[in-house]
Amino acid sequence: MSGSIKLVTEIPGPNSRALVARRAAAVSAGAAYLTELGVASAQGAVVTDVDGNQLLDFAGGIGVLAAGHCPPEVVSAIHTQVDQLIHMCAIVATYEPMVALAEALNRITPGTFAKKTLLMNSGAEAVESAVKISRAATGRSGILVFEGGYHGRTNLTLSMTSKYGLFKKGFGPFASEIYRIPFPNVLRRPPGMNPEQFVGWSIERLRDAMIAQVDPSGLAAIVIEPVQGEGGFVPAPGPYLQAIRSLCDEHGIVMVADEVQAGFGRTGRMFSIEHAGVVPDLVVMAKSMGSGLPVAAVTGRADLMDAPHPGGLGGTYSGNPLACVAALATIAQIDTPEFLARATEVGHRLRAGLETIAARHPWIADVRGLGPMLAMELVTDERLTPDPTRTLAITQATLARGLITIRAGLYSNCVRFLPPLVVSDAEIDEALAVLGAAVDEVAAAGVAAPTG
């Protein structure tokens, strides 16, 4: 069969199983893995495993590979830089790639005000830094977050993260002064409410929280993912984000947009919050920013960014030259009208295919997301009881056919799609054919059959 998927062994093959067995023996069991795939190389949207199989990657490094695996411009930039300077430490001295990247992020992030940037290594470090900046600038300690949110695995960001059993169990005590309210998930609105009524009701609950949970004078920041990532690709309604902006303006609270998973073209815009026309005070970035190199950033209002005392922010590897040139090359590829238009086209084509599959199976309750950042939510009945069993079965069935997909969602009942945005139409159609066959197979097998 022609196409990008080429299977020469079963998946996982013997070499993959052997490599994963070595991993299990050598690596902490706490560092989980979703597949038993051993990877040798990758290009664009195609991964070659250690058995010589070629698979389509619609997990995209969990949102890291918007520009694709090994983008040539990024690879070239890394090769050039590695011969010049691998590490200096920005605490010790200054070098061109670090400054150029900060200037680029100041330019491309939302807002026309004066900005500054802090470079870090991971999304969690960047989120934690955004909290520190907000607290230093406001003199307050409270942080408001949302159910279903994921912000990292450090103690502070884990305290902000919502999913307890998978991420937090056994790791307390957690940081104080974290306040959490429901995220406005339109699918799971109360019976009898239409979407518009639900959004208005959710805005009222947001304002109620300023009385019931914390006074606005005690809040340093409201931190929100404009599209929840681990929470199941749930977009925040535009009016809700606008209400947060108004609340922050009214009370001097810092609005922080966590764009770690949804940023850098993933939704068809450079940043997902742009869909709502809302400008946050701080933007947190990572994942697709560096095409796989560990780099993250906080960019925002210069007065806020300058609030912490010198030495209060940073780290040994923050602003590493290799990571910075990778990010600069990635931004040069993504931040073009052509790339973003193509990302939007990828989203249209993928969504149409997912909706066709969903129309055959009533237990696929929702196809949602923004642009090409899409997910299917699976349930067992009309009460929207989550169906993680069938979700896992679908991801296993797609992998066996050569398509890498992974789960998401507060209840682990969503199949999420994060293809490299350089994916071709033919590869999208090939992936959809595999997914459709996998879903039909799981349906025929009667896995977690609907109960009502």
Legacy VTK file of the C-alpha trace (Angstrom):
# vtk DataFile Version 3.0
C-alpha trace
ASCII
DATASET POLYDATA
POINTS 452 float
0.000 0.000 0.000
1.336 3.445 -0.925
1.556 6.125 1.717
3.804 7.248 4.550
2.985 4.287 6.801
5.138 1.256 6.006
5.030 -1.681 8.408
7.553 -4.526 8.207
6.884 -6.027 11.666
4.074 -5.976 14.163
3.892 -2.844 16.335
5.721 -2.857 18.641
8.361 -4.950 16.919
11.021 -7.075 18.613
13.664 -4.356 18.692
11.197 -1.872 20.151
10.186 -4.344 22.837
13.824 -4.997 23.691
14.608 -1.291 23.953
11.564 -0.640 26.122
12.538 -3.551 28.363
15.935 -1.920 28.879
14.166 1.339 29.679
11.950 -0.354 32.253
15.031 -1.820 33.930
17.034 1.429 33.923
14.553 4.320 34.232
12.299 5.241 37.145
8.858 3.677 36.838
7.453 7.092 37.724
8.475 8.312 34.268
5.644 6.604 32.408
5.384 5.901 28.677
2.250 5.669 26.560
3.521 3.268 23.878
6.070 0.492 23.596
7.592 2.110 20.530
11.353 2.484 20.128
12.239 5.304 17.735
15.358 5.557 15.578
14.711 8.691 13.498
12.001 11.044 12.290
11.371 13.626 9.589
8.348 15.846 9.087
5.359 13.822 10.279
6.966 10.397 9.791
8.735 8.384 12.486
10.964 5.371 11.791
11.198 2.879 14.624
14.094 0.620 15.569
12.518 -2.243 13.601
12.396 -0.261 10.341
8.663 0.525 10.475
7.479 3.948 9.319
4.626 5.477 11.292
2.661 8.712 11.131
3.078 10.796 14.264
-0.121 12.529 15.387
1.145 12.938 18.971
3.791 15.431 17.874
5.964 15.078 20.961
2.862 16.152 22.972
2.721 19.471 21.180
6.427 20.112 20.641
6.656 19.536 16.899
4.510 22.174 15.205
7.328 22.699 12.701
7.774 18.944 12.257
10.458 16.468 13.204
13.964 17.729 12.445
13.026 20.854 10.452
15.990 21.481 8.101
16.371 25.140 9.081
16.434 24.253 12.762
18.897 21.410 12.232
21.165 23.734 10.243
21.040 26.413 12.938
21.981 23.884 15.618
24.867 22.530 13.529
26.254 26.016 13.000
25.895 27.028 16.641
27.405 23.867 18.119
30.793 24.757 16.646
30.704 28.257 18.116
29.225 28.164 21.623
27.395 25.391 23.440
27.106 26.961 26.884
28.135 30.137 28.646
25.409 30.722 31.263
23.493 33.948 30.884
24.250 34.736 34.518
27.947 35.016 33.590
27.872 36.733 30.198
25.665 37.792 27.285
25.581 36.276 23.790
23.725 37.047 20.573
21.243 34.127 20.322
19.797 34.806 23.774
19.241 38.513 23.109
17.898 37.883 19.597
15.365 35.354 20.898
14.136 37.702 23.614
13.732 40.444 21.013
11.788 38.077 18.738
9.412 37.013 21.522
8.844 40.628 22.518
7.842 41.274 18.915
5.535 38.319 18.207
3.545 38.023 21.451
0.191 39.825 21.780
0.176 43.455 22.880
1.715 46.707 21.641
3.077 47.799 25.035
6.763 47.671 25.998
7.749 44.068 26.749
10.584 42.049 28.182
11.320 38.314 28.200
12.678 35.742 30.628
14.107 32.571 29.076
13.813 29.259 30.927
14.157 25.542 30.139
10.688 24.032 30.558
7.041 24.974 30.647
6.850 24.307 34.376
9.824 26.582 35.074
8.239 29.301 32.956
4.854 29.013 34.691
6.526 29.130 38.087
8.510 32.176 36.988
5.308 33.890 35.818
3.867 33.362 39.295
6.988 34.792 40.915
6.882 37.810 38.606
3.186 38.369 39.375
3.739 38.147 43.123
6.724 40.484 43.022
4.829 43.030 40.919
1.614 43.041 42.954
2.816 42.297 46.461
0.060 39.672 46.657
0.267 35.896 46.957
-3.002 34.377 45.657
-3.136 32.535 42.326
-6.419 31.576 40.625
-6.398 28.501 38.362
-8.979 26.176 36.825
-10.208 22.607 37.066
-8.692 20.517 34.290
-5.675 22.799 34.045
-2.155 21.465 33.695
0.770 23.745 34.489
3.691 21.435 35.317
5.228 19.059 37.839
7.306 21.266 40.146
5.806 21.655 43.599
4.245 25.030 42.819
3.019 24.151 39.321
1.817 20.748 40.517
-0.169 22.624 43.150
-1.733 24.563 40.278
-2.375 21.416 38.199
-5.822 19.869 38.564
-5.668 16.133 37.800
-4.904 14.555 41.168
-4.593 10.793 40.661
-2.207 10.853 37.692
-0.029 13.831 38.573
-0.313 14.660 42.280
-1.001 11.523 44.299
1.576 10.971 47.020
3.514 14.186 46.343
2.026 16.595 48.898
2.026 18.812 50.781
1.362 21.332 48.067
1.869 25.073 47.886
-0.634 27.348 49.557
-2.579 30.309 48.179
-3.770 28.394 45.103
-7.492 28.883 44.376
-9.308 26.710 41.835
-12.653 27.133 40.095
-14.413 25.168 37.327
-13.284 25.734 33.744
-16.142 26.731 31.397
-16.439 23.411 29.542
-19.456 23.940 27.289
-19.963 20.199 26.650
-20.483 19.520 30.350
-22.816 22.434 31.073
-25.799 21.976 33.428
-28.941 20.506 31.834
-31.270 23.051 30.313
-28.619 25.665 29.584
-27.624 26.611 26.063
-23.955 27.457 25.450
-24.465 31.218 25.667
-26.342 30.945 28.951
-23.666 28.634 30.321
-20.857 31.054 29.476
-22.747 33.883 31.187
-23.386 31.666 34.214
-19.676 30.717 34.323
-18.685 34.384 34.295
-20.972 34.941 37.287
-19.287 32.011 39.092
-15.911 33.627 38.350
-17.062 36.822 40.015
-18.616 34.875 42.894
-15.200 33.302 43.541
-13.890 36.797 44.273
-16.153 36.736 47.341
-16.419 33.058 48.250
-12.771 32.040 47.793
-10.468 35.054 47.689
-10.787 38.815 47.616
-9.376 40.369 44.437
-6.983 42.388 46.597
-5.330 39.079 47.541
-4.887 37.797 43.978
-1.561 38.223 42.241
-2.565 36.425 39.035
-5.195 34.491 37.159
-3.446 31.750 35.151
-5.426 30.128 32.357
-4.784 27.930 29.341
-6.799 29.513 26.492
-7.125 25.939 25.257
-6.689 23.324 27.970
-4.106 20.760 26.912
-4.082 17.816 29.290
-7.633 18.807 30.194
-8.850 17.584 26.807
-8.380 20.447 24.305
-11.225 22.468 25.748
-11.170 26.054 24.407
-12.063 28.810 26.838
-14.995 30.764 25.354
-13.971 34.192 24.100
-16.385 36.088 26.376
-14.963 34.249 29.389
-11.396 35.284 28.537
-12.659 38.826 28.023
-14.298 38.696 31.457
-10.989 37.636 33.020
-9.265 40.530 31.278
-11.862 42.968 32.649
-11.585 41.536 36.157
-7.789 41.823 36.071
-7.971 45.404 34.821
-10.491 46.300 37.514
-8.460 44.923 40.412
-4.812 45.113 39.323
-4.502 41.335 38.878
-1.974 39.926 36.392
-3.565 37.905 33.572
-1.271 35.025 32.592
-1.937 33.011 29.422
-0.357 29.552 29.615
0.377 28.917 25.931
2.818 26.066 26.561
0.848 23.534 24.491
-1.417 25.788 22.414
1.172 28.332 21.256
3.358 28.681 18.164
0.820 28.029 15.445
-0.810 25.023 17.074
-4.287 26.544 16.722
-3.683 28.363 13.434
-2.570 31.552 15.210
0.805 32.188 16.792
-0.941 32.127 20.172
-4.328 30.638 20.928
-5.551 33.598 22.972
-5.466 35.682 19.777
-8.686 33.930 18.686
-10.488 35.780 21.504
-8.892 39.158 20.802
-7.629 39.305 24.388
-4.172 40.572 25.336
-2.756 39.000 28.527
-0.169 40.686 30.730
2.184 37.688 30.600
2.454 34.848 28.079
4.094 31.552 29.053
5.639 29.518 26.204
7.543 26.277 25.651
6.986 23.036 23.646
6.864 23.964 19.921
8.952 27.060 20.600
12.181 25.099 20.052
11.227 22.127 17.844
12.351 19.703 20.522
15.157 21.528 22.288
14.428 22.426 25.925
13.510 26.095 25.886
10.708 28.115 27.442
9.895 31.726 28.117
7.753 34.271 29.895
7.115 37.437 27.893
5.030 40.369 28.998
4.683 43.914 30.194
8.110 45.350 30.867
7.063 46.873 34.195
5.919 43.477 35.452
8.934 41.625 34.088
11.275 44.048 35.877
9.529 43.692 39.247
11.625 40.809 40.703
14.963 41.736 42.234
18.134 40.974 40.207
19.048 37.348 40.848
15.484 36.346 41.665
14.942 34.750 38.263
16.945 32.549 35.910
18.943 29.336 36.006
22.167 27.721 34.889
20.891 26.519 31.518
18.270 29.204 30.877
18.823 30.802 27.476
21.206 28.082 26.296
22.688 29.089 22.904
21.686 25.865 21.116
18.119 26.125 22.365
17.963 29.804 21.415
19.061 29.320 17.800
16.626 26.405 17.486
13.829 28.653 18.730
14.804 31.493 16.401
14.770 29.155 13.395
11.447 27.682 14.513
9.859 31.111 14.893
11.128 32.120 11.455
9.321 29.090 9.991
6.061 29.362 11.939
5.560 33.121 12.111
4.601 33.564 8.475
1.180 34.031 6.886
1.782 30.967 4.713
2.580 28.612 7.604
-0.334 29.790 9.716
-2.729 29.588 6.760
-1.586 26.032 6.125
-2.052 25.190 9.819
-5.633 26.410 9.533
-6.150 24.226 6.454
-4.768 21.227 8.352
-7.320 21.923 11.074
-10.236 22.121 8.629
-9.289 18.876 6.909
-8.625 16.998 10.134
-11.796 18.235 11.825
-13.942 17.249 8.838
-12.521 13.736 8.965
-12.984 13.430 12.721
-16.572 14.623 12.474
-17.258 12.025 9.772
-15.948 9.295 12.077
-17.900 10.699 15.035
-21.119 10.664 13.034
-20.887 6.850 12.848
-20.480 6.404 16.596
-22.782 8.174 19.079
-20.380 7.477 21.931
-18.001 10.047 20.427
-19.638 12.934 22.277
-17.535 15.774 20.951
-14.974 16.795 18.360
-13.446 20.037 19.571
-10.455 22.324 19.685
-9.103 25.293 17.777
-7.553 24.920 14.328
-5.464 21.750 14.104
-5.371 21.269 17.908
-8.222 18.760 18.074
-9.622 15.998 20.255
-12.468 13.481 20.338
-14.179 12.874 23.683
-15.577 9.384 24.321
-18.468 8.590 26.674
-20.543 5.541 27.571
-24.026 7.072 27.757
-26.192 10.135 27.336
-25.132 11.346 30.768
-21.642 11.827 29.278
-20.050 9.241 31.563
-16.365 9.230 30.554
-15.055 6.191 28.669
-11.287 5.881 29.253
-11.338 2.146 28.421
-12.444 2.574 24.843
-10.153 5.612 24.489
-7.125 3.508 25.392
-8.269 0.755 23.036
-8.440 3.225 20.140
-4.938 4.562 20.736
-3.626 1.002 20.866
-5.481 0.089 17.676
-4.148 3.102 15.761
-0.594 2.341 16.886
-0.870 -1.248 15.659
-1.779 0.194 12.238
1.073 2.679 12.178
-0.538 5.865 13.537
0.688 7.319 16.824
-2.115 8.854 18.905
-2.344 9.532 22.625
-4.959 10.307 25.253
-5.904 13.485 27.098
-8.697 14.781 29.300
-9.431 15.111 32.989
-10.944 11.619 32.766
-8.433 10.262 30.196
-11.321 9.798 27.771
-10.168 11.985 24.881
-8.074 11.016 21.879
-5.961 14.071 21.070
-4.363 15.018 17.770
-1.193 17.105 17.603
0.225 16.373 14.146
3.259 18.283 12.926
1.760 21.185 11.014
3.933 20.346 8.007
1.786 17.225 7.504
0.520 16.799 3.931
-3.093 16.362 2.841
-2.260 12.803 1.808
-0.846 12.070 5.262
-3.916 13.563 6.966
-6.192 11.384 4.834
-4.033 8.333 5.512
-4.187 8.995 9.254
-7.946 9.475 9.157
-8.391 6.179 7.304
-6.341 4.395 9.958
-8.207 6.126 12.771
-11.579 5.294 11.235
-10.648 1.629 10.913
-9.389 1.571 14.513
-12.557 3.200 15.866
-14.745 0.806 13.880
-12.730 -2.152 15.189
-13.106 -1.032 18.796
-16.830 -0.469 18.264
-17.250 -3.932 16.771
-15.344 -5.487 19.665
-17.865 -4.040 22.100
-15.239 -2.473 24.335
-16.919 -0.463 27.101
-20.270 -0.598 25.303
-22.706 2.244 26.044
-24.887 1.637 29.097
-27.781 3.965 28.559
LINES 1 453
452 0 1 2 3 4 5 6 7 8 9 10 11 12 13 14 15 16 17 18 19 20 21 22 23 24 25 26 27 28 29 30 31 32 33 34 35 36 37 38 39 40 41 42 43 44 45 46 47 48 49 50 51 52 53 54 55 56 57 58 59 60 61 62 63 64 65 66 67 68 69 70 71 72 73 74 75 76 77 78 79 80 81 82 83 84 85 86 87 88 89 90 91 92 93 94 95 96 97 98 99 100 101 102 103 104 105 106 107 108 109 110 111 112 113 114 115 116 117 118 119 120 121 122 123 124 125 126 127 128 129 130 131 132 133 134 135 136 137 138 139 140 141 142 143 144 145 146 147 148 149 150 151 152 153 154 155 156 157 158 159 160 161 162 163 164 165 166 167 168 169 170 171 172 173 174 175 176 177 178 179 180 181 182 183 184 185 186 187 188 189 190 191 192 193 194 195 196 197 198 199 200 201 202 203 204 205 206 207 208 209 210 211 212 213 214 215 216 217 218 219 220 221 222 223 224 225 226 227 228 229 230 231 232 233 234 235 236 237 238 239 240 241 242 243 244 245 246 247 248 249 250 251 252 253 254 255 256 257 258 259 260 261 262 263 264 265 266 267 268 269 270 271 272 273 274 275 276 277 278 279 280 281 282 283 284 285 286 287 288 289 290 291 292 293 294 295 296 297 298 299 300 301 302 303 304 305 306 307 308 309 310 311 312 313 314 315 316 317 318 319 320 321 322 323 324 325 326 327 328 329 330 331 332 333 334 335 336 337 338 339 340 341 342 343 344 345 346 347 348 349 350 351 352 353 354 355 356 357 358 359 360 361 362 363 364 365 366 367 368 369 370 371 372 373 374 375 376 377 378 379 380 381 382 383 384 385 386 387 388 389 390 391 392 393 394 395 396 397 398 399 400 401 402 403 404 405 406 407 408 409 410 411 412 413 414 415 416 417 418 419 420 421 422 423 424 425 426 427 428 429 430 431 432 433 434 435 436 437 438 439 440 441 442 443 444 445 446 447 448 449 450 451
